[in-house]
Amino acid sequence: MESRAYDAGRSERVKVTRKSVKKTVKKAPIKTVRVRLLKNIRLNKIGAATGIRYSFEFAGSEVDIDERDLPELLAKTTGTTCCGEGQNMSPSPYFELV
């Protein structure tokens, strides 16, 4: 019977190869909601939740938005809707659901 002693000063090269493994990952389908821009402006907005860039070209532009970004977009409002004192001074939304 042959015995082998471990030699700490001796180094061995071991070639390790990694086979490409095909992973099957089921992603949840992205749920989108169509949103319309109400203001007559060109607007690029990056969704805080997803990092997706949404581009609206003019008033009436409709874009499909990931539902995770929806609360932030719907919360965007201007200061007021009308001019003059004593008039309706409620915030005016930028977007509406279609």
PyMOL commands that set and color helices and strands:
alter all, ss='L'
color gray80, all
select helices_A, chain A and resi 70-75
alter helices_A, ss='H'
color red, helices_A
select strands_A, chain A and resi 32-37+43-46+53-56+62-66+77-78+92-93+95-97
alter strands_A, ss='S'
color yellow, strands_A
deselect
rebuild
show_as cartoon
